Amino acid sequence: MDQITAFFYGHIPDFLWGLAAFVIFVVILLKVGVKQVLTAVDAREAKIRADLAGAEQANASAKSVKADLEAKIKAHEAKIAEMMAEARRDGEALKASMVEDARKEQDAVRVRALREIEAARHAAVLAVRGEVAEIALLIAQKAIHERFDPRKHEELVTLAVEAFEARNPGGVR
């Protein structure tokens, strides 16, 4: 026999005792330890299931909160759009009001200017009348100094009218 076979034959009793000890160990382990290991594994499995259920519930809750927040955001966006539209309407109304006030002021300035023009025209007419009166007075003085001749009188009146027309080419009355 060779050495390896001799080695195995020489150690068979040790091998059998080792095998018996292993089987006894496994039997004791199965009787005592397997229940605790299985209980620990079951507990761990239950904890994992509970954690998964909690995670799913938290996920569902987060989705619900997200949906609520999105709805609130949309509501606020709609409110902002409404406020912007209201601001535009107010701005347009203010613009229209300002334009109307400017038109009224422009009309008031125009009326005031027309009144001033009318007053200036009236003053010019009064000035022209005063000048005509002065010219008539001068004519009367000359007529008194000279002999009162109807032809001469007509000539003086024509000269006075021509002088008046020369001073006032537009013919203000």
C-alpha positions in Angstrom: 0.0 0.0 0.0 1.2 3.2 -0.6 1.5 6.0 1.9 -1.7 7.8 1.1 -3.8 4.7 1.5 -2.0 3.8 4.7 -2.6 7.4 5.9 -6.4 7.0 5.3 -6.6 3.6 6.9 -4.7 4.9 9.9 -7.0 7.8 10.4 -10.4 6.2 9.8 -11.3 6.0 13.5 -10.5 9.7 13.9 -12.5 10.4 10.8 -15.5 8.5 12.1 -15.3 10.2 15.5 -15.0 13.6 13.7 -18.0 12.7 11.5 -20.0 11.6 14.5 -19.2 14.8 16.4 -20.2 16.9 13.3 -23.5 15.0 13.0 -24.2 15.5 16.7 -23.3 19.2 16.4 -25.7 19.6 13.4 -28.5 17.8 15.3 -28.0 20.0 18.4 -27.8 23.0 16.2 -31.0 22.1 14.4 -32.7 21.4 17.7 -31.6 24.5 19.5 -30.2 27.1 17.0 -32.4 26.7 14.0 -35.5 28.0 15.7 -33.7 31.1 16.9 -32.1 31.7 13.5 -35.5 31.1 11.8 -37.1 33.4 14.3 -34.4 36.0 13.7 -34.8 35.6 10.0 -38.6 35.9 10.2 -38.3 39.0 12.4 -35.9 40.5 9.9 -38.2 39.6 7.1 -41.2 41.2 8.9 -39.1 44.3 9.6 -38.2 44.6 6.0 -41.8 44.1 4.9 -42.9 46.8 7.5 -40.2 49.1 6.2 -41.3 48.5 2.6 -44.9 49.2 3.5 -43.8 52.4 5.4 -41.8 53.5 2.4 -44.7 52.8 0.0 -47.0 54.8 2.4 -44.4 57.6 2.6 -44.1 57.6 -1.2 -47.9 57.7 -1.6 -48.0 60.5 1.0 -45.3 62.4 -0.9 -47.1 62.0 -4.1 -50.3 63.4 -2.5 -48.4 66.3 -1.1 -46.7 66.9 -4.4 -50.2 66.9 -6.1 -51.5 69.3 -3.5 -48.5 71.6 -4.0 -48.9 71.5 -7.8 -52.6 72.4 -7.4 -51.7 75.3 -5.1 -49.0 76.5 -7.6 -51.5 76.4 -10.4 -54.0 78.3 -8.3 -51.4 80.9 -7.4 -50.3 81.2 -11.0 -54.0 81.8 -12.0 -54.3 84.4 -9.3 -51.1 86.1 -10.4 -52.4 86.1 -14.0 -55.6 87.6 -12.8 -53.7 90.3 -10.8 -51.6 91.1 -13.9 -54.7 91.4 -16.0 -56.2 93.7 -13.4 -53.0 95.8 -13.2 -53.1 96.1 -17.0 -56.8 97.2 -16.9 -56.0 99.7 -14.1 -53.0 101.0 -16.1 -55.1 101.4 -19.3 -57.8 103.2 -17.3 -55.2 105.5 -15.7 -53.8 106.1 -19.2 -57.2 106.9 -20.5 -57.9 109.2 -17.5 -54.6 111.0 -18.0 -55.3 111.4 -21.8 -58.7 112.8 -21.0 -57.3 115.2 -18.4 -54.7 116.4 -20.9 -57.5 116.9 -23.5 -59.5 118.9 -21.0 -56.4 121.0 -20.1 -55.7 121.5 -23.8 -59.3 122.7 -24.3 -59.0 125.0 -21.3 -55.7 126.5 -22.7 -57.4 126.9 -26.2 -60.4 128.6 -24.6 -58.1 130.9 -22.6 -56.0 131.7 -25.7 -59.2 132.5 -27.7 -60.3 134.8 -24.9 -56.9 136.5 -24.8 -57.0 136.8 -28.6 -60.5 138.3 -28.4 -59.4 140.7 -25.7 -56.4 141.7 -27.8 -58.7 142.2 -30.8 -61.1 144.3 -28.8 -58.1 146.4 -27.5 -56.9 146.8 -31.1 -60.4 147.9 -32.2 -60.5 150.4 -29.3 -57.1 151.6 -30.3 -58.1 152.0 -33.9 -61.3 153.8 -32.9 -59.2 156.1 -30.7 -56.9 156.8 -33.7 -59.9 157.4 -35.9 -61.3 159.8 -33.4 -57.9 161.6 -33.2 -57.8 161.8 -37.0 -61.4 163.1 -37.1 -60.5 165.7 -34.5 -57.5 166.8 -36.5 -59.8 167.0 -39.6 -62.3 169.0 -37.6 -59.5 171.4 -36.4 -58.3 171.9 -39.9 -61.8 172.4 -41.1 -62.4 175.0 -38.5 -59.2 176.8 -39.4 -59.9 176.7 -43.1 -63.0 177.7 -44.7 -65.7 175.3 -44.6 -65.9 174.2 -48.2 -67.9 171.0 -48.9 -65.5 169.9 -51.6 -62.6 170.5 -49.2 -64.5 168.7 -46.4 -65.1 165.7 -48.7 -61.4 165.6 -49.6 -60.4 165.7 -45.9 -62.7 162.8 -45.1 -61.3 160.8 -48.0 -57.8 161.5 -46.8 -58.8 160.4 -43.3 -60.3 157.1 -44.5 -57.2 156.4 -46.7 -55.0 157.1 -43.7 -57.1 154.8 -41.6 -56.9 152.1 -44.2 -53.2 152.6 -44.6 -52.7 152.1 -40.8 -55.1 149.1 -40.7 -54.8 147.0 -43.9 -56.8 144.1 -42.5 -59.9 146.2 -41.9 -60.5 145.5 -38.2 -63.9 146.7 -37.1 
